[in-house]
Amino acid sequence: MDVSAANRKGLSLFALIMIGLGSIFGSGWLFGAGQAAQVAGPAALVAWVIGAIFIGMIAMSYAEVGAAYPLPGAMARFGSISHGPVLGFITGWAVWIATASLIPIEAIAGTQYMSSWSFGWARGLVADGSLTGTGIAMALFLTVALWLACYWSVELLARANNLLTLVKFAIPVLAVGALIASGFHTDNFTAHGGFAPNGWSAVLTAVTASGVVFAFNGFQAVVNLGGNAKNPGRAIPLALVGALSLGLVIYLALQVAFLGAVPPEKLAEAGGWSGVNFASPFADLAKLLMLHWVVTMLQFGAFISPNGANIGNVASSAYLAQNLADTGFFPKKIAEVHPRYGVARPAMWLNLGFSVLLLLTIGHSWEALASVVSAAMVVSYLMGPIAVGVFRQTKPELPRPFRLPAAKVLCPLIFAFAACALYWSKWPNTGKVTLLTLVSVPIAAVVLRRRGENLRRQFAPAWWMVGFLLWLSLLSALGSPEFGGHGVIPGGLDTALVGVSALGFYFWAVRAGVQAHRAGLPGPDPVLGGVGGNVPAQTRHEEPAQAAAS
């Protein structure tokens, strides 16, 4: 991501598309194709299309609220604006968890690709697809080293990262061309069980559990920075479509190249796609095909690209932690910014501790952590369509540079799709993410009790989220074995039940938001002013630009 460009006022449409596309290409391209092929076989191509459509729908809902509220770190603030402080803290916590988790996963990506180096110590970093003790130590070293560099100057590293932006695009394109030219085996797309050897349920699982959602998560940069565009109402939706479309084309090309380049004898030896397990997918495949220059290029790019992307992750997660501190649910000290270096060092310490915890517990491979992080990302997406539904009823006078068409129909469907995507991430990932998210509930209760607040009143707008996550985890545990469940609910019925029940939770959530505004829980609107849904008369007739500046 071009950080310096993001800080300029009047971003062009092209610049915003490049920011989104640059954020989409982190470590997802290094592992996504290999992991998706292992889970879904050649039908992984369909998973990428479904993932792009899903993220596109989510992104369009955020385009409306993001253009209306062009605020820094906007995605972490919509819950507070729509439902009040408790839901704001829960959803802000979810966004923080998803963003902070990117720090260790990018370090793991760099470490796994280091294992393809020809040095003996490098080959010992990974064994049986997971980091060894030495590998975990290396991932910790990379995490701490980058953290220390950002501790003194994020801006300096951001400028250095700008020089590496072209690498993110050039290396995947060159790798695709080299792999296809080395010998393309069309039989790979139909042999060993056909196009979808593990069934279509595996395709749905690949959307969230194999890094597809993870790969497209960079759309958030467009939403969070689109307020700086020359014409946000036009630029945000077009930039989202442009970045996601270009990203989809490149990811499909990578997937096709991977599927066609695997030698048929290797595929037969592995017993089909489920047995093709490369620690460093593209580098290991290039090494197998004797493409030594491609191996060198991938080893260089794979080490630089994830760690370069982590510059933005370290800065973003620190800012999100600052937002949580500003709400009063985190200690105020976390939001303190160093007067010389311009970074919130206490927030960075918090994120470092969280990163180390993930590395030492569930972060033993990119694949293992990506499945949990992707599910956490889906939880962080839930507020987009709900915020649109709430604001349409409570803030009709809100300046909306972009309006989601057919919102009354699309918003419930988008939320239901998000619920299904979370379910497809498989048990026990759904349970893990629910536990991680709901840790915020007792923290909020303790803080509010110390303030002397009425807990029943404050928590009323947030119970739908707690109920939704617990209900989805229950369905996931009891659902079909294809999605990791115990088979109490048969396949087909499980996804239908998730989708239908999600519609009920959507309307509950919107109703809770409307009631929260009537009770004045959201507080002053950052654009319109006033409290809750009671907007001062003088702001109702302001021009959009004036209202946005107030």
C-alpha positions as CSV (number, residue, x, y, z in Angstrom):
1,M,0.0,0.0,0.0
2,D,1.3,3.4,-0.9
3,V,1.1,5.2,2.4
4,S,2.3,8.5,1.2
5,A,-0.3,8.6,-1.5
6,A,-3.0,7.7,1.0
7,N,-2.1,10.7,3.1
8,R,-2.6,13.1,0.2
9,K,-5.9,15.0,-0.2
10,G,-7.7,14.7,-3.5
11,L,-6.8,11.1,-4.4
12,S,-7.5,10.2,-8.0
13,L,-9.6,7.2,-8.9
14,F,-6.4,5.4,-10.2
15,A,-4.5,6.1,-7.0
16,L,-7.3,4.7,-4.9
17,I,-7.5,1.5,-7.1
18,M,-3.7,1.1,-6.8
19,I,-4.0,1.5,-3.0
20,G,-6.7,-1.2,-2.9
21,L,-4.8,-3.5,-5.2
22,G,-1.5,-3.0,-3.3
23,S,-3.3,-4.0,-0.1
24,I,-4.8,-7.1,-1.6
25,F,-1.4,-8.5,-2.5
26,G,0.3,-9.5,0.8
27,S,1.0,-13.1,1.5
28,G,-2.3,-14.4,0.1
29,W,-0.8,-14.9,-3.4
30,L,2.0,-16.9,-2.0
31,F,-0.1,-19.6,-0.3
32,G,-3.7,-19.2,-1.5
33,A,-3.5,-21.1,-4.7
34,G,-1.7,-24.1,-3.2
35,Q,-4.0,-24.3,-0.1
36,A,-7.2,-23.8,-2.2
37,A,-6.1,-26.6,-4.6
38,Q,-5.4,-28.9,-1.7
39,V,-8.9,-28.3,-0.3
40,A,-11.0,-28.0,-3.4
41,G,-8.9,-29.3,-6.3
42,P,-9.4,-27.5,-9.7
43,A,-12.8,-26.2,-8.4
44,A,-10.7,-23.8,-6.4
45,L,-11.2,-21.5,-9.4
46,V,-14.8,-21.3,-8.4
47,A,-13.9,-20.5,-4.8
48,W,-11.9,-17.4,-6.0
49,V,-15.0,-16.1,-8.0
50,I,-17.3,-16.7,-5.0
51,G,-14.9,-15.0,-2.7
52,A,-14.6,-12.0,-5.0
53,I,-18.4,-11.7,-5.2
54,F,-18.8,-12.1,-1.5
55,I,-16.2,-9.4,-0.7
56,G,-17.6,-7.2,-3.4
57,M,-21.1,-7.3,-1.8
58,I,-19.6,-6.6,1.6
59,A,-17.5,-3.8,0.2
60,M,-20.5,-2.1,-1.5
61,S,-22.3,-1.9,1.8
62,Y,-19.2,-0.3,3.4
63,A,-18.9,2.0,0.4
64,E,-22.1,3.8,1.4
65,V,-21.3,4.2,5.1
66,G,-17.6,4.8,4.3
67,A,-18.4,7.7,1.9
68,A,-20.9,9.1,4.4
69,Y,-18.4,8.9,7.3
70,P,-14.9,9.5,5.8
71,L,-13.2,8.9,9.2
72,P,-9.7,7.4,10.0
73,G,-10.1,3.7,10.7
74,A,-13.8,4.0,9.8
75,M,-14.6,0.2,9.8
76,A,-13.8,0.0,13.6
77,R,-16.2,2.9,14.4
78,F,-19.5,2.1,12.6
79,G,-20.8,-0.1,15.4
80,S,-20.4,2.7,17.9
81,I,-22.1,5.2,15.6
82,S,-25.0,2.9,14.8
83,H,-25.6,1.1,18.2
84,G,-23.7,2.8,20.9
85,P,-20.5,2.1,22.9
86,V,-20.9,-1.6,23.8
87,L,-21.5,-2.9,20.3
88,G,-18.9,-0.3,19.1
89,F,-16.4,-2.0,21.5
90,I,-17.3,-5.5,20.4
91,T,-17.0,-4.8,16.7
92,G,-14.0,-2.6,17.2
93,W,-12.4,-5.5,19.1
94,A,-13.2,-7.9,16.2
95,V,-11.6,-5.5,13.7
96,W,-8.6,-5.1,15.9
97,I,-8.3,-8.9,16.4
98,A,-8.5,-9.5,12.6
99,T,-5.9,-6.7,11.8
100,A,-3.5,-7.5,14.6
101,S,-3.5,-11.2,13.6
102,L,-2.0,-10.2,10.2
103,I,1.3,-9.3,11.9
104,P,2.3,-12.8,12.9
105,I,0.7,-14.4,9.7
106,E,2.9,-12.3,7.4
107,A,6.0,-13.3,9.5
108,I,5.0,-16.9,9.2
109,A,4.7,-16.5,5.4
110,G,8.2,-15.2,5.1
111,T,9.5,-18.0,7.3
112,Q,7.8,-20.7,5.4
113,Y,9.3,-19.5,2.1
114,M,12.7,-19.2,3.7
115,S,12.5,-23.0,4.2
116,S,12.9,-23.3,0.4
117,W,16.4,-21.8,0.6
118,S,19.3,-24.1,-0.1
119,F,20.9,-23.6,3.4
120,G,20.7,-26.5,5.8
121,W,19.4,-24.3,8.6
122,A,16.6,-22.9,6.4
123,R,15.4,-26.4,5.4
124,G,14.9,-27.0,9.1
125,L,12.4,-24.2,9.6
126,V,9.5,-26.3,8.4
127,A,8.6,-30.0,8.9
128,D,5.5,-31.8,7.8
129,G,3.9,-28.5,6.7
130,S,4.3,-26.8,10.1
131,L,7.0,-24.5,11.6
132,T,9.5,-26.3,13.8
133,G,10.8,-24.8,17.0
134,T,13.5,-23.1,14.9
135,G,10.8,-21.9,12.5
136,I,8.7,-20.4,15.3
137,A,11.9,-18.7,16.6
138,M,12.5,-17.2,13.1
139,A,8.9,-16.0,12.8
140,L,9.3,-14.4,16.2
141,F,12.5,-12.8,15.2
142,L,10.9,-11.3,12.0
143,T,7.9,-10.1,14.0
144,V,10.0,-8.4,16.6
145,A,12.6,-7.0,14.2
146,L,9.9,-5.3,12.1
147,W,8.1,-4.1,15.2
148,L,11.3,-2.5,16.5
149,A,11.8,-0.7,13.2
150,C,8.3,0.6,13.3
151,Y,8.7,1.5,17.0
152,W,11.1,4.2,15.9
153,S,9.7,5.2,12.5
154,V,6.7,3.9,10.6
155,E,7.0,6.8,8.1
156,L,10.6,5.8,7.1
157,L,9.6,2.2,6.5
158,A,6.5,3.2,4.6
159,R,8.7,5.2,2.2
160,A,10.9,2.2,1.7
161,N,7.9,0.0,1.1
162,N,6.8,2.3,-1.7
163,L,9.9,1.2,-3.7
164,L,8.8,-2.4,-3.3
165,T,5.3,-2.0,-4.5
166,L,6.1,-3.0,-8.1
167,V,7.6,-6.2,-6.8
168,K,4.1,-7.3,-5.6
169,F,2.8,-7.2,-9.2
170,A,5.8,-8.1,-11.3
171,I,6.7,-11.3,-9.5
172,P,3.3,-13.0,-9.6
173,V,2.9,-12.1,-13.3
174,L,6.4,-13.5,-14.1
175,A,5.8,-16.6,-12.1
176,V,2.5,-17.3,-13.9
177,G,4.2,-17.0,-17.3
178,A,7.1,-19.2,-16.3
179,L,5.0,-21.9,-14.9
180,I,2.6,-22.1,-17.8
181,A,5.6,-22.0,-20.3
182,S,7.3,-24.9,-18.4
183,G,4.6,-27.3,-19.5
184,F,0.8,-27.0,-18.9
185,H,-1.1,-30.2,-18.1
186,T,-4.7,-29.8,-19.0
187,D,-5.5,-33.3,-17.7
188,N,-4.8,-32.1,-14.1
189,F,-8.2,-30.3,-14.2
190,T,-10.2,-33.5,-14.6
191,A,-8.0,-36.4,-13.3
192,H,-8.0,-37.7,-9.8
193,G,-11.7,-37.2,-8.9
194,G,-12.7,-34.7,-11.6
195,F,-13.1,-30.9,-11.4
196,A,-14.4,-31.0,-7.8
197,P,-12.8,-34.1,-6.3
198,N,-13.8,-33.2,-2.7
199,G,-17.3,-32.0,-3.5
200,W,-18.8,-28.5,-3.7
201,S,-18.8,-28.2,0.1
202,A,-15.0,-28.1,-0.1
203,V,-15.3,-25.2,-2.5
204,L,-17.3,-23.2,0.0
205,T,-14.8,-24.1,2.7
206,A,-11.9,-22.9,0.5
207,V,-13.6,-19.5,0.4
208,T,-12.8,-18.8,4.0
209,A,-10.5,-21.5,5.3
210,S,-7.9,-21.4,2.4
211,G,-7.1,-17.8,2.4
212,V,-9.5,-16.5,-0.4
213,V,-11.2,-14.1,1.9
214,F,-7.9,-13.3,3.5
215,A,-6.5,-12.4,0.1
216,F,-9.2,-10.0,-0.8
217,N,-9.3,-8.3,2.6
218,G,-7.3,-5.4,1.2
219,F,-10.6,-3.8,0.1
220,Q,-10.7,-2.2,3.6
221,A,-7.9,0.3,2.5
222,V,-10.3,1.7,-0.1
223,V,-13.1,2.2,2.5
224,N,-10.8,3.7,5.1
225,L,-9.0,6.0,2.8
226,G,-11.7,6.7,0.2
227,G,-12.8,9.9,2.1
228,N,-9.7,11.5,0.7
229,A,-10.7,11.0,-2.9
230,K,-11.7,13.9,-5.1
231,N,-15.2,12.5,-5.5
232,P,-15.8,9.8,-2.8
233,G,-19.3,8.9,-4.0
234,R,-17.9,8.0,-7.4
235,A,-14.4,7.0,-6.5
236,I,-15.1,4.5,-3.6
237,P,-17.4,2.1,-5.5
238,L,-15.4,2.3,-8.7
239,A,-12.1,1.7,-6.9
240,L,-13.6,-1.2,-5.0
241,V,-14.8,-2.8,-8.3
242,G,-11.5,-2.0,-10.0
243,A,-9.3,-3.3,-7.3
244,L,-11.3,-6.5,-6.7
245,S,-11.7,-7.2,-10.4
246,L,-7.9,-6.8,-11.1
247,G,-7.1,-8.8,-8.0
248,L,-9.5,-11.6,-9.1
249,V,-7.9,-11.8,-12.6
250,I,-4.4,-12.1,-11.1
251,Y,-5.4,-14.7,-8.4
252,L,-7.3,-16.7,-11.1
253,A,-4.1,-16.7,-13.3
254,L,-2.0,-17.8,-10.3
255,Q,-4.5,-20.6,-9.6
256,V,-4.6,-21.8,-13.2
257,A,-0.8,-21.8,-13.4
258,F,-0.5,-23.8,-10.2
259,L,-3.1,-26.4,-11.2
260,G,-1.6,-26.9,-14.7
261,A,2.0,-26.9,-13.7
262,V,2.0,-29.6,-11.1
263,P,3.6,-32.7,-12.8
264,P,1.0,-35.5,-13.3
265,E,3.3,-38.0,-11.7
266,K,3.6,-35.9,-8.6
267,L,-0.2,-35.6,-8.5
268,A,-0.6,-39.4,-8.9
269,E,2.1,-40.0,-6.2
270,A,0.2,-37.7,-3.8
271,G,-3.1,-39.6,-4.4
272,G,-4.8,-36.5,-5.8
273,W,-5.0,-32.8,-4.9
274,S,-5.6,-33.4,-1.1
275,G,-2.1,-34.9,-0.9
276,V,-0.3,-32.1,-2.7
277,N,1.1,-30.2,0.3
278,F,3.9,-27.7,-0.4
279,A,5.3,-25.7,2.5
280,S,6.2,-22.9,0.0
281,P,3.8,-23.7,-2.9
282,F,5.1,-21.7,-5.8
283,A,8.8,-21.9,-4.8
284,D,8.6,-25.7,-4.2
285,L,6.8,-26.2,-7.5
286,A,9.3,-24.1,-9.4
287,K,12.1,-26.1,-7.8
288,L,10.4,-29.3,-8.9
289,L,10.3,-28.0,-12.4
290,M,13.9,-27.0,-12.3
291,L,13.1,-23.3,-12.8
292,H,15.9,-22.0,-10.7
293,W,15.6,-18.4,-11.7
294,V,11.9,-18.5,-10.7
295,V,12.8,-20.1,-7.4
296,T,15.3,-17.2,-6.7
297,M,12.8,-14.6,-7.7
298,L,10.1,-16.1,-5.5
299,Q,12.4,-16.5,-2.6
300,F,13.3,-12.8,-2.8
301,G,9.8,-11.6,-3.4
302,A,8.3,-13.9,-0.8
303,F,10.6,-12.7,1.9
304,I,10.2,-9.0,1.0
305,S,6.5,-8.8,0.2
306,P,4.9,-10.2,3.4
307,N,7.3,-8.2,5.6
308,G,6.7,-5.1,3.6
309,A,3.0,-5.6,3.9
310,N,3.5,-5.9,7.7
311,I,4.5,-2.2,7.9
312,G,0.9,-1.2,7.3
313,N,-0.4,-4.0,9.6
314,V,1.8,-2.8,12.5
315,A,0.6,0.8,12.0
316,S,-3.1,-0.1,11.4
317,S,-3.4,-2.4,14.4
318,A,-1.8,0.3,16.6
319,Y,-4.3,2.8,15.4
320,L,-7.2,0.4,16.1
321,A,-5.9,-0.2,19.6
322,Q,-5.8,3.6,20.0
323,N,-9.5,3.8,18.9
324,L,-10.4,1.2,21.6
325,A,-8.6,3.3,24.2
326,D,-10.4,6.4,23.1
327,T,-13.7,4.7,23.8
328,G,-12.6,4.2,27.4
329,F,-12.7,0.4,27.2
330,F,-8.9,0.1,27.0
331,P,-6.6,2.0,29.3
332,K,-6.1,5.6,28.1
333,K,-2.3,5.1,28.2
334,I,-2.5,2.8,25.2
335,A,-3.5,5.8,23.0
336,E,-0.5,7.9,24.0
337,V,1.5,8.9,20.9
338,H,5.2,9.5,21.1
339,P,5.9,13.2,20.6
340,R,9.0,12.6,18.4
341,Y,8.3,9.4,16.4
342,G,4.5,9.9,16.0
343,V,3.6,6.3,17.0
344,A,1.4,5.0,19.8
345,R,4.1,2.9,21.5
346,P,1.9,1.4,24.3
347,A,-0.5,0.2,21.6
348,M,2.4,-1.3,19.7
349,W,3.4,-3.2,22.9
350,L,-0.1,-4.6,23.2
351,N,-0.1,-5.8,19.6
352,L,3.3,-7.3,19.9
353,G,2.1,-9.4,22.9
354,F,-0.9,-10.5,21.0
355,S,1.2,-11.5,18.0
356,V,3.6,-13.6,20.2
357,L,0.6,-15.3,21.8
358,L,-0.8,-16.3,18.4
359,L,2.6,-17.5,17.2
360,L,3.1,-19.7,20.2
361,T,-0.5,-21.2,20.3
362,I,-2.2,-21.6,16.9
363,G,0.3,-20.0,14.5
364,H,2.4,-23.1,13.6
365,S,1.7,-22.6,9.8
366,W,0.3,-20.0,7.4
367,E,-2.6,-22.3,6.6
368,A,-3.6,-22.9,10.3
369,L,-3.6,-19.3,11.2
370,A,-5.1,-18.0,7.9
371,S,-8.2,-20.1,8.5
372,V,-8.8,-18.5,11.9
373,V,-7.9,-15.0,10.7
374,S,-10.2,-15.3,7.7
375,A,-13.1,-16.2,10.0
376,A,-12.2,-13.2,12.2
377,M,-12.3,-11.0,9.2
378,V,-15.8,-12.2,8.3
379,V,-16.9,-11.2,11.8
380,S,-15.4,-7.8,11.3
381,Y,-17.5,-7.4,8.1
382,L,-20.9,-7.9,9.7
383,M,-21.5,-4.3,10.6
384,G,-21.5,-3.0,7.0
385,P,-25.0,-4.0,5.8
386,I,-26.4,-3.5,9.3
387,A,-25.1,0.1,9.5
388,V,-26.6,0.8,6.1
389,G,-30.0,-0.5,7.4
390,V,-29.8,1.5,10.6
391,F,-28.7,4.7,9.1
392,R,-31.3,4.6,6.4
393,Q,-34.0,4.7,9.1
394,T,-32.3,6.9,11.7
395,K,-30.3,9.4,9.6
396,P,-32.3,10.0,6.3
397,E,-30.7,13.5,6.1
398,L,-27.1,12.1,6.2
399,P,-25.1,13.1,3.1
400,R,-24.6,10.0,1.1
401,P,-22.2,10.5,-1.8
402,F,-22.9,6.8,-2.7
403,R,-26.1,5.0,-2.1
404,L,-26.3,1.2,-2.2
405,P,-29.0,0.3,-4.7
406,A,-31.9,-1.9,-3.5
407,A,-30.5,-1.7,0.0
408,K,-33.6,-3.1,1.6
409,V,-33.1,-6.3,-0.3
410,L,-29.4,-6.5,-0.6
411,C,-28.4,-5.7,3.0
412,P,-30.2,-8.7,4.5
413,L,-28.8,-10.9,1.8
414,I,-25.3,-9.6,2.3
415,F,-25.5,-10.3,6.0
416,A,-26.9,-13.8,5.3
417,F,-24.0,-14.4,2.9
418,A,-21.5,-13.3,5.6
419,A,-23.1,-15.7,8.1
420,C,-22.8,-18.6,5.6
421,A,-19.1,-17.6,4.9
422,L,-18.4,-17.7,8.7
423,Y,-20.1,-21.1,8.9
424,W,-18.1,-22.4,5.9
425,S,-14.9,-21.6,7.8
426,K,-15.6,-24.9,9.6
427,W,-15.7,-26.0,13.2
428,P,-13.7,-25.5,15.4
429,N,-12.6,-22.3,13.7
430,T,-16.0,-20.7,14.2
431,G,-15.8,-21.6,17.9
432,K,-12.3,-20.1,18.2
433,V,-13.3,-16.8,16.6
434,T,-16.5,-16.6,18.7
435,L,-14.4,-17.1,21.9
436,L,-11.9,-14.5,20.7
437,T,-14.6,-12.0,19.9
438,L,-16.8,-12.5,23.0
439,V,-13.8,-11.9,25.3
440,S,-14.7,-8.3,24.8
441,V,-18.1,-8.7,26.6
442,P,-16.9,-9.2,30.2
443,I,-14.3,-6.4,29.6
444,A,-17.1,-4.0,28.6
445,A,-19.2,-5.1,31.6
446,V,-16.4,-4.5,34.1
447,V,-15.6,-1.0,32.6
448,L,-19.2,0.1,32.5
449,R,-19.9,-1.1,36.1
450,R,-16.9,0.9,37.3
451,R,-18.4,3.9,35.5
452,G,-21.7,3.3,37.3
453,E,-23.6,2.8,34.1
454,N,-26.8,0.8,33.8
455,L,-25.6,-2.4,32.2
456,R,-29.0,-3.5,31.0
457,R,-29.5,-0.3,29.1
458,Q,-26.0,-0.2,27.7
459,F,-26.0,-3.9,26.6
460,A,-29.5,-3.9,25.0
461,P,-28.3,-2.9,21.5
462,A,-25.5,-5.5,21.5
463,W,-27.2,-8.7,22.5
464,W,-28.0,-9.6,18.9
465,M,-24.2,-9.9,18.2
466,V,-23.6,-12.2,21.2
467,G,-26.6,-14.3,20.3
468,F,-25.6,-14.5,16.6
469,L,-22.1,-15.7,17.4
470,L,-23.2,-18.3,19.9
471,W,-26.0,-19.6,17.6
472,L,-23.6,-19.8,14.7
473,S,-21.1,-21.7,16.8
474,L,-23.8,-24.1,17.9
475,L,-24.9,-24.7,14.3
476,S,-21.3,-25.2,13.3
477,A,-20.6,-27.8,16.0
478,L,-23.8,-29.7,15.1
479,G,-23.6,-29.3,11.4
480,S,-22.5,-31.6,8.6
481,P,-19.0,-33.2,8.7
482,E,-18.2,-31.4,5.5
483,F,-17.9,-28.3,7.5
484,G,-16.2,-29.8,10.5
485,G,-19.4,-30.5,12.5
486,H,-20.6,-33.6,14.3
487,G,-23.3,-34.5,11.7
488,V,-26.4,-33.9,13.9
489,I,-27.7,-31.5,11.2
490,P,-27.4,-33.0,7.7
491,G,-25.7,-31.3,4.8
492,G,-27.7,-28.8,2.8
493,L,-30.1,-28.2,5.7
494,D,-27.2,-26.8,7.8
495,T,-26.4,-24.0,5.3
496,A,-30.1,-23.3,4.7
497,L,-30.6,-23.0,8.4
498,V,-27.7,-20.6,8.8
499,G,-28.9,-18.4,5.9
500,V,-32.6,-18.2,7.1
501,S,-31.7,-17.6,10.8
502,A,-29.2,-14.9,9.7
503,L,-32.1,-12.9,8.2
504,G,-33.8,-12.9,11.7
505,F,-30.6,-11.7,13.3
506,Y,-30.2,-9.0,10.7
507,F,-33.7,-7.5,11.4
508,W,-33.1,-7.9,15.2
509,A,-29.8,-5.9,14.7
510,V,-31.4,-3.1,12.7
511,R,-34.3,-2.8,15.2
512,A,-31.7,-2.7,18.1
513,G,-29.9,0.1,16.3
514,V,-33.0,2.1,15.8
515,Q,-34.0,1.7,19.5
516,A,-30.5,2.7,20.5
517,H,-30.8,6.0,18.6
518,R,-34.1,6.7,20.3
519,A,-32.4,6.1,23.7
520,G,-29.5,8.4,22.7
521,L,-26.9,5.7,23.2
522,P,-24.7,6.3,20.1
523,G,-24.0,9.9,21.3
524,P,-23.2,12.8,19.0
525,D,-23.0,12.0,15.3
526,P,-19.5,12.8,14.0
527,V,-20.9,14.3,10.8
528,L,-24.4,15.6,11.7
529,G,-23.8,16.4,15.3
530,G,-26.6,16.1,17.8
531,V,-27.4,13.0,19.9
532,G,-28.8,9.7,18.6
533,G,-31.4,10.4,15.9
534,N,-32.1,13.9,17.1
535,V,-30.3,16.1,14.6
536,P,-30.1,19.8,15.2
537,A,-32.1,21.8,12.7
538,Q,-29.2,23.9,11.7
539,T,-27.3,20.9,10.4
540,R,-30.1,19.4,8.4
541,H,-29.8,22.0,5.6
542,E,-26.0,22.1,5.4
543,E,-24.3,21.2,2.2
544,P,-22.7,17.8,2.2
545,A,-19.2,19.2,2.2
546,Q,-20.0,21.5,5.2
547,A,-21.6,18.7,7.1
548,A,-18.6,16.4,6.5
549,A,-16.3,19.1,7.8
550,S,-18.2,19.7,11.0
